Amino acid sequence: IGLSDTAVMDMMISNLQQQRQVTEQLRREAAIKRISVSQAVLDIMKYITEHEQEDCLLVGFSSQKANPFREKSSCTLL
């Protein structure tokens, strides 16, 4: 199947635009400030320790009504 010159040029331009977008995305990703995994783990551990009193899975709920996961009571008619 023979393609016209304009179709070939359109494909080349489209491919070039896609490659430019990929290059720009890679440049953005390369510019992101990185930290080591060990530092990230320390930061996460610090955050968890500082916020553990607010974690309902660790300390429970102040009352049964404060628990959004409680079983809902059903109404029964007599």
mmCIF file of the N, C-alpha and C atoms, coordinates in Angstrom:
data_MODEL
# 
_entry.id   MODEL 
# 
loop_
_atom_site.group_PDB 
_atom_site.id 
_atom_site.type_symbol 
_atom_site.label_atom_id 
_atom_site.label_alt_id 
_atom_site.label_comp_id 
_atom_site.label_asym_id 
_atom_site.label_entity_id 
_atom_site.label_seq_id 
_atom_site.pdbx_PDB_ins_code 
_atom_site.Cartn_x 
_atom_site.Cartn_y 
_atom_site.Cartn_z 
_atom_site.occupancy 
_atom_site.B_iso_or_equiv 
_atom_site.pdbx_formal_charge 
_atom_site.auth_seq_id 
_atom_site.auth_comp_id 
_atom_site.auth_asym_id 
_atom_site.auth_atom_id 
_atom_site.pdbx_PDB_model_num 
ATOM 1   N N  . ILE A 1 1  ? 0.869   -1.172 0.000  1.00 0.00 ? 1  ILE A N  1 
ATOM 2   C CA . ILE A 1 1  ? 0.000   0.000  0.000  1.00 0.00 ? 1  ILE A CA 1 
ATOM 3   C C  . ILE A 1 1  ? 0.907   1.224  0.000  1.00 0.00 ? 1  ILE A C  1 
ATOM 4   N N  . GLY A 1 2  ? 0.772   2.028  -0.986 1.00 0.00 ? 2  GLY A N  1 
ATOM 5   C CA . GLY A 1 2  ? 1.581   3.227  -1.097 1.00 0.00 ? 2  GLY A CA 1 
ATOM 6   C C  . GLY A 1 2  ? 0.921   4.390  -0.374 1.00 0.00 ? 2  GLY A C  1 
ATOM 7   N N  . LEU A 1 3  ? 1.699   5.106  0.412  1.00 0.00 ? 3  LEU A N  1 
ATOM 8   C CA . LEU A 1 3  ? 1.177   6.274  1.112  1.00 0.00 ? 3  LEU A CA 1 
ATOM 9   C C  . LEU A 1 3  ? 1.628   7.525  0.380  1.00 0.00 ? 3  LEU A C  1 
ATOM 10  N N  . SER A 1 4  ? 0.782   8.503  0.381  1.00 0.00 ? 4  SER A N  1 
ATOM 11  C CA . SER A 1 4  ? 1.150   9.760  -0.265 1.00 0.00 ? 4  SER A CA 1 
ATOM 12  C C  . SER A 1 4  ? 2.221   10.458 0.561  1.00 0.00 ? 4  SER A C  1 
ATOM 13  N N  . ASP A 1 5  ? 2.886   11.387 -0.056 1.00 0.00 ? 5  ASP A N  1 
ATOM 14  C CA . ASP A 1 5  ? 3.947   12.127 0.635  1.00 0.00 ? 5  ASP A CA 1 
ATOM 15  C C  . ASP A 1 5  ? 3.405   12.881 1.841  1.00 0.00 ? 5  ASP A C  1 
ATOM 16  N N  . THR A 1 6  ? 2.202   13.422 1.705  1.00 0.00 ? 6  THR A N  1 
ATOM 17  C CA . THR A 1 6  ? 1.631   14.172 2.835  1.00 0.00 ? 6  THR A CA 1 
ATOM 18  C C  . THR A 1 6  ? 1.280   13.243 3.991  1.00 0.00 ? 6  THR A C  1 
ATOM 19  N N  . ALA A 1 7  ? 0.834   12.034 3.694  1.00 0.00 ? 7  ALA A N  1 
ATOM 20  C CA . ALA A 1 7  ? 0.514   11.078 4.762  1.00 0.00 ? 7  ALA A CA 1 
ATOM 21  C C  . ALA A 1 7  ? 1.789   10.675 5.506  1.00 0.00 ? 7  ALA A C  1 
ATOM 22  N N  . VAL A 1 8  ? 2.856   10.459 4.754  1.00 0.00 ? 8  VAL A N  1 
ATOM 23  C CA . VAL A 1 8  ? 4.140   10.104 5.377  1.00 0.00 ? 8  VAL A CA 1 
ATOM 24  C C  . VAL A 1 8  ? 4.633   11.256 6.242  1.00 0.00 ? 8  VAL A C  1 
ATOM 25  N N  . MET A 1 9  ? 4.526   12.473 5.737  1.00 0.00 ? 9  MET A N  1 
ATOM 26  C CA . MET A 1 9  ? 4.971   13.640 6.507  1.00 0.00 ? 9  MET A CA 1 
ATOM 27  C C  . MET A 1 9  ? 4.131   13.802 7.773  1.00 0.00 ? 9  MET A C  1 
ATOM 28  N N  . ASP A 1 10 ? 2.808   13.600 7.647  1.00 0.00 ? 10 ASP A N  1 
ATOM 29  C CA . ASP A 1 10 ? 1.937   13.698 8.824  1.00 0.00 ? 10 ASP A CA 1 
ATOM 30  C C  . ASP A 1 10 ? 2.328   12.674 9.881  1.00 0.00 ? 10 ASP A C  1 
ATOM 31  N N  . MET A 1 11 ? 2.643   11.460 9.453  1.00 0.00 ? 11 MET A N  1 
ATOM 32  C CA . MET A 1 11 ? 3.062   10.422 10.400 1.00 0.00 ? 11 MET A CA 1 
ATOM 33  C C  . MET A 1 11 ? 4.383   10.793 11.071 1.00 0.00 ? 11 MET A C  1 
ATOM 34  N N  . MET A 1 12 ? 5.300   11.351 10.297 1.00 0.00 ? 12 MET A N  1 
ATOM 35  C CA . MET A 1 12 ? 6.592   11.742 10.847 1.00 0.00 ? 12 MET A CA 1 
ATOM 36  C C  . MET A 1 12 ? 6.431   12.877 11.858 1.00 0.00 ? 12 MET A C  1 
ATOM 37  N N  . ILE A 1 13 ? 5.581   13.844 11.530 1.00 0.00 ? 13 ILE A N  1 
ATOM 38  C CA . ILE A 1 13 ? 5.343   14.973 12.434 1.00 0.00 ? 13 ILE A CA 1 
ATOM 39  C C  . ILE A 1 13 ? 4.677   14.480 13.713 1.00 0.00 ? 13 ILE A C  1 
ATOM 40  N N  . SER A 1 14 ? 3.708   13.585 13.568 1.00 0.00 ? 14 SER A N  1 
ATOM 41  C CA . SER A 1 14 ? 3.022   13.032 14.733 1.00 0.00 ? 14 SER A CA 1 
ATOM 42  C C  . SER A 1 14 ? 4.008   12.275 15.626 1.00 0.00 ? 14 SER A C  1 
ATOM 43  N N  . ASN A 1 15 ? 4.862   11.472 15.012 1.00 0.00 ? 15 ASN A N  1 
ATOM 44  C CA . ASN A 1 15 ? 5.861   10.719 15.760 1.00 0.00 ? 15 ASN A CA 1 
ATOM 45  C C  . ASN A 1 15 ? 6.833   11.666 16.453 1.00 0.00 ? 15 ASN A C  1 
ATOM 46  N N  . LEU A 1 16 ? 7.233   12.731 15.789 1.00 0.00 ? 16 LEU A N  1 
ATOM 47  C CA . LEU A 1 16 ? 8.145   13.710 16.371 1.00 0.00 ? 16 LEU A CA 1 
ATOM 48  C C  . LEU A 1 16 ? 7.504   14.398 17.573 1.00 0.00 ? 16 LEU A C  1 
ATOM 49  N N  . GLN A 1 17 ? 6.208   14.739 17.464 1.00 0.00 ? 17 GLN A N  1 
ATOM 50  C CA . GLN A 1 17 ? 5.507   15.372 18.581 1.00 0.00 ? 17 GLN A CA 1 
ATOM 51  C C  . GLN A 1 17 ? 5.419   14.418 19.782 1.00 0.00 ? 17 GLN A C  1 
ATOM 52  N N  . GLN A 1 18 ? 5.146   13.149 19.516 1.00 0.00 ? 18 GLN A N  1 
ATOM 53  C CA . GLN A 1 18 ? 5.088   12.174 20.599 1.00 0.00 ? 18 GLN A CA 1 
ATOM 54  C C  . GLN A 1 18 ? 6.445   12.043 21.284 1.00 0.00 ? 18 GLN A C  1 
ATOM 55  N N  . GLN A 1 19 ? 7.512   12.017 20.499 1.00 0.00 ? 19 GLN A N  1 
ATOM 56  C CA . GLN A 1 19 ? 8.852   11.902 21.063 1.00 0.00 ? 19 GLN A CA 1 
ATOM 57  C C  . GLN A 1 19 ? 9.211   13.137 21.889 1.00 0.00 ? 19 GLN A C  1 
ATOM 58  N N  . ARG A 1 20 ? 8.768   14.304 21.453 1.00 0.00 ? 20 ARG A N  1 
ATOM 59  C CA . ARG A 1 20 ? 9.004   15.533 22.228 1.00 0.00 ? 20 ARG A CA 1 
ATOM 60  C C  . ARG A 1 20 ? 8.269   15.477 23.560 1.00 0.00 ? 20 ARG A C  1 
ATOM 61  N N  . GLN A 1 21 ? 7.033   14.984 23.544 1.00 0.00 ? 21 GLN A N  1 
ATOM 62  C CA . GLN A 1 21 ? 6.260   14.857 24.779 1.00 0.00 ? 21 GLN A CA 1 
ATOM 63  C C  . GLN A 1 21 ? 6.944   13.885 25.746 1.00 0.00 ? 21 GLN A C  1 
ATOM 64  N N  . VAL A 1 22 ? 7.429   12.775 25.221 1.00 0.00 ? 22 VAL A N  1 
ATOM 65  C CA . VAL A 1 22 ? 8.141   11.801 26.061 1.00 0.00 ? 22 VAL A CA 1 
ATOM 66  C C  . VAL A 1 22 ? 9.391   12.439 26.641 1.00 0.00 ? 22 VAL A C  1 
ATOM 67  N N  . THR A 1 23 ? 10.125  13.175 25.816 1.00 0.00 ? 23 THR A N  1 
ATOM 68  C CA . THR A 1 23 ? 11.354  13.823 26.284 1.00 0.00 ? 23 THR A CA 1 
ATOM 69  C C  . THR A 1 23 ? 11.052  14.841 27.378 1.00 0.00 ? 23 THR A C  1 
ATOM 70  N N  . GLU A 1 24 ? 10.011  15.636 27.192 1.00 0.00 ? 24 GLU A N  1 
ATOM 71  C CA . GLU A 1 24 ? 9.638   16.620 28.213 1.00 0.00 ? 24 GLU A CA 1 
ATOM 72  C C  . GLU A 1 24 ? 9.221   15.936 29.516 1.00 0.00 ? 24 GLU A C  1 
ATOM 73  N N  . GLN A 1 25 ? 8.463   14.853 29.401 1.00 0.00 ? 25 GLN A N  1 
ATOM 74  C CA . GLN A 1 25 ? 8.059   14.120 30.609 1.00 0.00 ? 25 GLN A CA 1 
ATOM 75  C C  . GLN A 1 25 ? 9.283   13.564 31.332 1.00 0.00 ? 25 GLN A C  1 
ATOM 76  N N  . LEU A 1 26 ? 10.222  13.014 30.608 1.00 0.00 ? 26 LEU A N  1 
ATOM 77  C CA . LEU A 1 26 ? 11.446  12.486 31.226 1.00 0.00 ? 26 LEU A CA 1 
ATOM 78  C C  . LEU A 1 26 ? 12.251  13.603 31.884 1.00 0.00 ? 26 LEU A C  1 
ATOM 79  N N  . ARG A 1 27 ? 12.282  14.780 31.280 1.00 0.00 ? 27 ARG A N  1 
ATOM 80  C CA . ARG A 1 27 ? 12.986  15.916 31.897 1.00 0.00 ? 27 ARG A CA 1 
ATOM 81  C C  . ARG A 1 27 ? 12.312  16.333 33.200 1.00 0.00 ? 27 ARG A C  1 
ATOM 82  N N  . ARG A 1 28 ? 10.965  16.367 33.190 1.00 0.00 ? 28 ARG A N  1 
ATOM 83  C CA . ARG A 1 28 ? 10.243  16.705 34.428 1.00 0.00 ? 28 ARG A CA 1 
ATOM 84  C C  . ARG A 1 28 ? 10.541  15.682 35.524 1.00 0.00 ? 28 ARG A C  1 
ATOM 85  N N  . GLU A 1 29 ? 10.526  14.405 35.169 1.00 0.00 ? 29 GLU A N  1 
ATOM 86  C CA . GLU A 1 29 ? 10.788  13.359 36.153 1.00 0.00 ? 29 GLU A CA 1 
ATOM 87  C C  . GLU A 1 29 ? 12.224  13.414 36.659 1.00 0.00 ? 29 GLU A C  1 
ATOM 88  N N  . ALA A 1 30 ? 13.158  13.747 35.785 1.00 0.00 ? 30 ALA A N  1 
ATOM 89  C CA . ALA A 1 30 ? 14.563  13.832 36.193 1.00 0.00 ? 30 ALA A CA 1 
ATOM 90  C C  . ALA A 1 30 ? 14.789  15.004 37.140 1.00 0.00 ? 30 ALA A C  1 
ATOM 91  N N  . ALA A 1 31 ? 13.952  16.032 37.059 1.00 0.00 ? 31 ALA A N  1 
ATOM 92  C CA . ALA A 1 31 ? 14.114  17.219 37.898 1.00 0.00 ? 31 ALA A CA 1 
ATOM 93  C C  . ALA A 1 31 ? 13.521  17.042 39.296 1.00 0.00 ? 31 ALA A C  1 
ATOM 94  N N  . ILE A 1 32 ? 12.793  15.972 39.526 1.00 0.00 ? 32 ILE A N  1 
ATOM 95  C CA . ILE A 1 32 ? 12.174  15.750 40.833 1.00 0.00 ? 32 ILE A CA 1 
ATOM 96  C C  . ILE A 1 32 ? 13.261  15.485 41.878 1.00 0.00 ? 32 ILE A C  1 
ATOM 97  N N  . LYS A 1 33 ? 13.121  16.170 43.012 1.00 0.00 ? 33 LYS A N  1 
ATOM 98  C CA . LYS A 1 33 ? 14.078  15.974 44.101 1.00 0.00 ? 33 LYS A CA 1 
ATOM 99  C C  . LYS A 1 33 ? 13.901  14.569 44.668 1.00 0.00 ? 33 LYS A C  1 
ATOM 100 N N  . ARG A 1 34 ? 14.957  13.858 44.797 1.00 0.00 ? 34 ARG A N  1 
ATOM 101 C CA . ARG A 1 34 ? 14.926  12.475 45.274 1.00 0.00 ? 34 ARG A CA 1 
ATOM 102 C C  . ARG A 1 34 ? 15.569  12.382 46.650 1.00 0.00 ? 34 ARG A C  1 
ATOM 103 N N  . ILE A 1 35 ? 15.070  11.439 47.448 1.00 0.00 ? 35 ILE A N  1 
ATOM 104 C CA . ILE A 1 35 ? 15.718  11.143 48.724 1.00 0.00 ? 35 ILE A CA 1 
ATOM 105 C C  . ILE A 1 35 ? 15.960  9.641  48.786 1.00 0.00 ? 35 ILE A C  1 
ATOM 106 N N  . SER A 1 36 ? 16.868  9.248  49.637 1.00 0.00 ? 36 SER A N  1 
ATOM 107 C CA . SER A 1 36 ? 17.176  7.826  49.737 1.00 0.00 ? 36 SER A CA 1 
ATOM 108 C C  . SER A 1 36 ? 16.027  7.076  50.410 1.00 0.00 ? 36 SER A C  1 
ATOM 109 N N  . VAL A 1 37 ? 15.947  5.794  50.151 1.00 0.00 ? 37 VAL A N  1 
ATOM 110 C CA . VAL A 1 37 ? 14.901  4.965  50.738 1.00 0.00 ? 37 VAL A CA 1 
ATOM 111 C C  . VAL A 1 37 ? 15.016  4.968  52.259 1.00 0.00 ? 37 VAL A C  1 
ATOM 112 N N  . SER A 1 38 ? 16.233  4.913  52.767 1.00 0.00 ? 38 SER A N  1 
ATOM 113 C CA . SER A 1 38 ? 16.408  4.892  54.221 1.00 0.00 ? 38 SER A CA 1 
ATOM 114 C C  . SER A 1 38 ? 15.869  6.177  54.855 1.00 0.00 ? 38 SER A C  1 
ATOM 115 N N  . GLN A 1 39 ? 16.056  7.319  54.197 1.00 0.00 ? 39 GLN A N  1 
ATOM 116 C CA . GLN A 1 39 ? 15.513  8.569  54.715 1.00 0.00 ? 39 GLN A CA 1 
ATOM 117 C C  . GLN A 1 39 ? 13.997  8.577  54.630 1.00 0.00 ? 39 GLN A C  1 
ATOM 118 N N  . ALA A 1 40 ? 13.445  8.061  53.539 1.00 0.00 ? 40 ALA A N  1 
ATOM 119 C CA . ALA A 1 40 ? 11.988  7.994  53.400 1.00 0.00 ? 40 ALA A CA 1 
ATOM 120 C C  . ALA A 1 40 ? 11.382  7.112  54.490 1.00 0.00 ? 40 ALA A C  1 
ATOM 121 N N  . VAL A 1 41 ? 12.022  5.997  54.778 1.00 0.00 ? 41 VAL A N  1 
ATOM 122 C CA . VAL A 1 41 ? 11.526  5.096  55.829 1.00 0.00 ? 41 VAL A CA 1 
ATOM 123 C C  . VAL A 1 41 ? 11.567  5.795  57.185 1.00 0.00 ? 41 VAL A C  1 
ATOM 124 N N  . LEU A 1 42 ? 12.632  6.511  57.465 1.00 0.00 ? 42 LEU A N  1 
ATOM 125 C CA . LEU A 1 42 ? 12.717  7.247  58.729 1.00 0.00 ? 42 LEU A CA 1 
ATOM 126 C C  . LEU A 1 42 ? 11.611  8.296  58.829 1.00 0.00 ? 42 LEU A C  1 
ATOM 127 N N  . ASP A 1 43 ? 11.350  8.992  57.735 1.00 0.00 ? 43 ASP A N  1 
ATOM 128 C CA . ASP A 1 43 ? 10.279  9.998  57.716 1.00 0.00 ? 43 ASP A CA 1 
ATOM 129 C C  . ASP A 1 43 ? 8.913   9.353  57.955 1.00 0.00 ? 43 ASP A C  1 
ATOM 130 N N  . ILE A 1 44 ? 8.676   8.204  57.348 1.00 0.00 ? 44 ILE A N  1 
ATOM 131 C CA . ILE A 1 44 ? 7.403   7.501  57.533 1.00 0.00 ? 44 ILE A CA 1 
ATOM 132 C C  . ILE A 1 44 ? 7.258   7.027  58.979 1.00 0.00 ? 44 ILE A C  1 
ATOM 133 N N  . MET A 1 45 ? 8.330   6.481  59.532 1.00 0.00 ? 45 MET A N  1 
ATOM 134 C CA . MET A 1 45 ? 8.282   6.012  60.926 1.00 0.00 ? 45 MET A CA 1 
ATOM 135 C C  . MET A 1 45 ? 8.018   7.183  61.874 1.00 0.00 ? 45 MET A C  1 
ATOM 136 N N  . LYS A 1 46 ? 8.642   8.320  61.620 1.00 0.00 ? 46 LYS A N  1 
ATOM 137 C CA . LYS A 1 46 ? 8.430   9.505  62.449 1.00 0.00 ? 46 LYS A CA 1 
ATOM 138 C C  . LYS A 1 46 ? 6.977   9.958  62.364 1.00 0.00 ? 46 LYS A C  1 
ATOM 139 N N  . TYR A 1 47 ? 6.427   9.993  61.169 1.00 0.00 ? 47 TYR A N  1 
ATOM 140 C CA . TYR A 1 47 ? 5.038   10.402 60.976 1.00 0.00 ? 47 TYR A CA 1 
ATOM 141 C C  . TYR A 1 47 ? 4.086   9.460  61.720 1.00 0.00 ? 47 TYR A C  1 
ATOM 142 N N  . ILE A 1 48 ? 4.318   8.161  61.595 1.00 0.00 ? 48 ILE A N  1 
ATOM 143 C CA . ILE A 1 48 ? 3.457   7.178  62.262 1.00 0.00 ? 48 ILE A CA 1 
ATOM 144 C C  . ILE A 1 48 ? 3.518   7.351  63.775 1.00 0.00 ? 48 ILE A C  1 
ATOM 145 N N  . THR A 1 49 ? 4.709   7.530  64.297 1.00 0.00 ? 49 THR A N  1 
ATOM 146 C CA . THR A 1 49 ? 4.871   7.702  65.743 1.00 0.00 ? 49 THR A CA 1 
ATOM 147 C C  . THR A 1 49 ? 4.166   8.972  66.224 1.00 0.00 ? 49 THR A C  1 
ATOM 148 N N  . GLU A 1 50 ? 4.286   10.042 65.471 1.00 0.00 ? 50 GLU A N  1 
ATOM 149 C CA . GLU A 1 50 ? 3.662   11.307 65.862 1.00 0.00 ? 50 GLU A CA 1 
ATOM 150 C C  . GLU A 1 50 ? 2.137   11.268 65.783 1.00 0.00 ? 50 GLU A C  1 
ATOM 151 N N  . HIS A 1 51 ? 1.578   10.417 64.942 1.00 0.00 ? 51 HIS A N  1 
ATOM 152 C CA . HIS A 1 51 ? 0.133   10.394 64.717 1.00 0.00 ? 51 HIS A CA 1 
ATOM 153 C C  . HIS A 1 51 ? -0.555  9.130  65.220 1.00 0.00 ? 51 HIS A C  1 
ATOM 154 N N  . GLU A 1 52 ? 0.153   8.285  65.970 1.00 0.00 ? 52 GLU A N  1 
ATOM 155 C CA . GLU A 1 52 ? -0.460  7.020  66.375 1.00 0.00 ? 52 GLU A CA 1 
ATOM 156 C C  . GLU A 1 52 ? -1.622  7.204  67.344 1.00 0.00 ? 52 GLU A C  1 
ATOM 157 N N  . GLN A 1 53 ? -1.651  8.293  68.118 1.00 0.00 ? 53 GLN A N  1 
ATOM 158 C CA . GLN A 1 53 ? -2.768  8.504  69.045 1.00 0.00 ? 53 GLN A CA 1 
ATOM 159 C C  . GLN A 1 53 ? -4.055  8.871  68.314 1.00 0.00 ? 53 GLN A C  1 
ATOM 160 N N  . GLU A 1 54 ? -3.937  9.295  67.049 1.00 0.00 ? 54 GLU A N  1 
ATOM 161 C CA . GLU A 1 54 ? -5.108  9.650  66.248 1.00 0.00 ? 54 GLU A CA 1 
ATOM 162 C C  . GLU A 1 54 ? -5.598  8.475  65.411 1.00 0.00 ? 54 GLU A C  1 
ATOM 163 N N  . ASP A 1 55 ? -4.898  7.356  65.434 1.00 0.00 ? 55 ASP A N  1 
ATOM 164 C CA . ASP A 1 55 ? -5.222  6.210  64.591 1.00 0.00 ? 55 ASP A CA 1 
ATOM 165 C C  . ASP A 1 55 ? -6.243  5.318  65.288 1.00 0.00 ? 55 ASP A C  1 
ATOM 166 N N  . CYS A 1 56 ? -7.450  5.317  64.762 1.00 0.00 ? 56 CYS A N  1 
ATOM 167 C CA . CYS A 1 56 ? -8.535  4.549  65.383 1.00 0.00 ? 56 CYS A CA 1 
ATOM 168 C C  . CYS A 1 56 ? -8.290  3.051  65.333 1.00 0.00 ? 56 CYS A C  1 
ATOM 169 N N  . LEU A 1 57 ? -7.501  2.588  64.381 1.00 0.00 ? 57 LEU A N  1 
ATOM 170 C CA . LEU A 1 57 ? -7.196  1.157  64.330 1.00 0.00 ? 57 LEU A CA 1 
ATOM 171 C C  . LEU A 1 57 ? -6.277  0.744  65.475 1.00 0.00 ? 57 LEU A C  1 
ATOM 172 N N  . LEU A 1 58 ? -5.501  1.677  65.999 1.00 0.00 ? 58 LEU A N  1 
ATOM 173 C CA . LEU A 1 58 ? -4.601  1.364  67.115 1.00 0.00 ? 58 LEU A CA 1 
ATOM 174 C C  . LEU A 1 58 ? -5.252  1.614  68.471 1.00 0.00 ? 58 LEU A C  1 
ATOM 175 N N  . VAL A 1 59 ? -5.950  2.723  68.617 1.00 0.00 ? 59 VAL A N  1 
ATOM 176 C CA . VAL A 1 59 ? -6.480  3.103  69.933 1.00 0.00 ? 59 VAL A CA 1 
ATOM 177 C C  . VAL A 1 59 ? -7.973  2.887  70.067 1.00 0.00 ? 59 VAL A C  1 
ATOM 178 N N  . GLY A 1 60 ? -8.642  2.530  68.988 1.00 0.00 ? 60 GLY A N  1 
ATOM 179 C CA . GLY A 1 60 ? -10.082 2.313  69.046 1.00 0.00 ? 60 GLY A CA 1 
ATOM 180 C C  . GLY A 1 60 ? -10.846 3.617  68.898 1.00 0.00 ? 60 GLY A C  1 
ATOM 181 N N  . PHE A 1 61 ? -12.148 3.516  69.033 1.00 0.00 ? 61 PHE A N  1 
ATOM 182 C CA . PHE A 1 61 ? -13.020 4.678  68.882 1.00 0.00 ? 61 PHE A CA 1 
ATOM 183 C C  . PHE A 1 61 ? -13.454 5.162  70.251 1.00 0.00 ? 61 PHE A C  1 
ATOM 184 N N  . SER A 1 62 ? -13.702 6.455  70.349 1.00 0.00 ? 62 SER A N  1 
ATOM 185 C CA . SER A 1 62 ? -14.096 7.034  71.636 1.00 0.00 ? 62 SER A CA 1 
ATOM 186 C C  . SER A 1 62 ? -15.457 6.514  72.080 1.00 0.00 ? 62 SER A C  1 
ATOM 187 N N  . SER A 1 63 ? -16.330 6.237  71.146 1.00 0.00 ? 63 SER A N  1 
ATOM 188 C CA . SER A 1 63 ? -17.633 5.651  71.471 1.00 0.00 ? 63 SER A CA 1 
ATOM 189 C C  . SER A 1 63 ? -18.063 4.775  70.304 1.00 0.00 ? 63 SER A C  1 
ATOM 190 N N  . GLN A 1 64 ? -19.040 3.948  70.537 1.00 0.00 ? 64 GLN A N  1 
ATOM 191 C CA . GLN A 1 64 ? -19.525 3.074  69.473 1.00 0.00 ? 64 GLN A CA 1 
ATOM 192 C C  . GLN A 1 64 ? -20.125 3.883  68.327 1.00 0.00 ? 64 GLN A C  1 
ATOM 193 N N  . LYS A 1 65 ? -20.728 5.030  68.642 1.00 0.00 ? 65 LYS A N  1 
ATOM 194 C CA . LYS A 1 65 ? -21.331 5.863  67.591 1.00 0.00 ? 65 LYS A CA 1 
ATOM 195 C C  . LYS A 1 65 ? -20.268 6.520  66.711 1.00 0.00 ? 65 LYS A C  1 
ATOM 196 N N  . ALA A 1 66 ? -19.069 6.687  67.222 1.00 0.00 ? 66 ALA A N  1 
ATOM 197 C CA . ALA A 1 66 ? -17.991 7.298  66.447 1.00 0.00 ? 66 ALA A CA 1 
ATOM 198 C C  . ALA A 1 66 ? -17.405 6.321  65.431 1.00 0.00 ? 66 ALA A C  1 
ATOM 199 N N  . ASN A 1 67 ? -17.728 5.050  65.559 1.00 0.00 ? 67 ASN A N  1 
ATOM 200 C CA . ASN A 1 67 ? -17.202 4.015  64.668 1.00 0.00 ? 67 ASN A CA 1 
ATOM 201 C C  . ASN A 1 67 ? -18.039 3.963  63.386 1.00 0.00 ? 67 ASN A C  1 
ATOM 202 N N  . PRO A 1 68 ? -17.486 4.398  62.250 1.00 0.00 ? 68 PRO A N  1 
ATOM 203 C CA . PRO A 1 68 ? -18.261 4.367  61.005 1.00 0.00 ? 68 PRO A CA 1 
ATOM 204 C C  . PRO A 1 68 ? -18.435 2.951  60.466 1.00 0.00 ? 68 PRO A C  1 
ATOM 205 N N  . PHE A 1 69 ? -17.725 1.967  61.035 1.00 0.00 ? 69 PHE A N  1 
ATOM 206 C CA . PHE A 1 69 ? -17.775 0.597  60.553 1.00 0.00 ? 69 PHE A CA 1 
ATOM 207 C C  . PHE A 1 69 ? -18.670 -0.303 61.401 1.00 0.00 ? 69 PHE A C  1 
ATOM 208 N N  . ARG A 1 70 ? -19.343 0.279  62.376 1.00 0.00 ? 70 ARG A N  1 
ATOM 209 C CA . ARG A 1 70 ? -20.195 -0.533 63.251 1.00 0.00 ? 70 ARG A CA 1 
ATOM 210 C C  . ARG A 1 70 ? -21.353 -1.107 62.453 1.00 0.00 ? 70 ARG A C  1 
ATOM 211 N N  . GLU A 1 71 ? -21.888 -2.207 62.961 1.00 0.00 ? 71 GLU A N  1 
ATOM 212 C CA . GLU A 1 71 ? -23.048 -2.793 62.328 1.00 0.00 ? 71 GLU A CA 1 
ATOM 213 C C  . GLU A 1 71 ? -24.239 -1.886 62.567 1.00 0.00 ? 71 GLU A C  1 
ATOM 214 N N  . LYS A 1 72 ? -24.959 -1.657 61.527 1.00 0.00 ? 72 LYS A N  1 
ATOM 215 C CA . LYS A 1 72 ? -26.133 -0.813 61.668 1.00 0.00 ? 72 LYS A CA 1 
ATOM 216 C C  . LYS A 1 72 ? -27.257 -1.667 62.260 1.00 0.00 ? 72 LYS A C  1 
ATOM 217 N N  . SER A 1 73 ? -27.947 -1.093 63.234 1.00 0.00 ? 73 SER A N  1 
ATOM 218 C CA . SER A 1 73 ? -29.066 -1.844 63.813 1.00 0.00 ? 73 SER A CA 1 
ATOM 219 C C  . SER A 1 73 ? -30.247 -1.746 62.866 1.00 0.00 ? 73 SER A C  1 
ATOM 220 N N  . SER A 1 74 ? -30.933 -2.834 62.760 1.00 0.00 ? 74 SER A N  1 
ATOM 221 C CA . SER A 1 74 ? -32.073 -2.839 61.854 1.00 0.00 ? 74 SER A CA 1 
ATOM 222 C C  . SER A 1 74 ? -33.355 -2.650 62.669 1.00 0.00 ? 74 SER A C  1 
ATOM 223 N N  . CYS A 1 75 ? -34.304 -2.032 62.049 1.00 0.00 ? 75 CYS A N  1 
ATOM 224 C CA . CYS A 1 75 ? -35.590 -1.815 62.711 1.00 0.00 ? 75 CYS A CA 1 
ATOM 225 C C  . CYS A 1 75 ? -36.467 -3.036 62.493 1.00 0.00 ? 75 CYS A C  1 
ATOM 226 N N  . THR A 1 76 ? -37.142 -3.442 63.529 1.00 0.00 ? 76 THR A N  1 
ATOM 227 C CA . THR A 1 76 ? -38.089 -4.536 63.377 1.00 0.00 ? 76 THR A CA 1 
ATOM 228 C C  . THR A 1 76 ? -39.453 -4.043 63.837 1.00 0.00 ? 76 THR A C  1 
ATOM 229 N N  . LEU A 1 77 ? -40.425 -4.389 63.117 1.00 0.00 ? 77 LEU A N  1 
ATOM 230 C CA . LEU A 1 77 ? -41.784 -4.010 63.454 1.00 0.00 ? 77 LEU A CA 1 
ATOM 231 C C  . LEU A 1 77 ? -42.500 -5.205 64.062 1.00 0.00 ? 77 LEU A C  1 
ATOM 232 N N  . LEU A 1 78 ? -43.185 -4.945 65.125 1.00 0.00 ? 78 LEU A N  1 
ATOM 233 C CA . LEU A 1 78 ? -43.930 -6.026 65.766 1.00 0.00 ? 78 LEU A CA 1 
ATOM 234 C C  . LEU A 1 78 ? -45.377 -6.004 65.393 1.00 0.00 ? 78 LEU A C  1 
# 
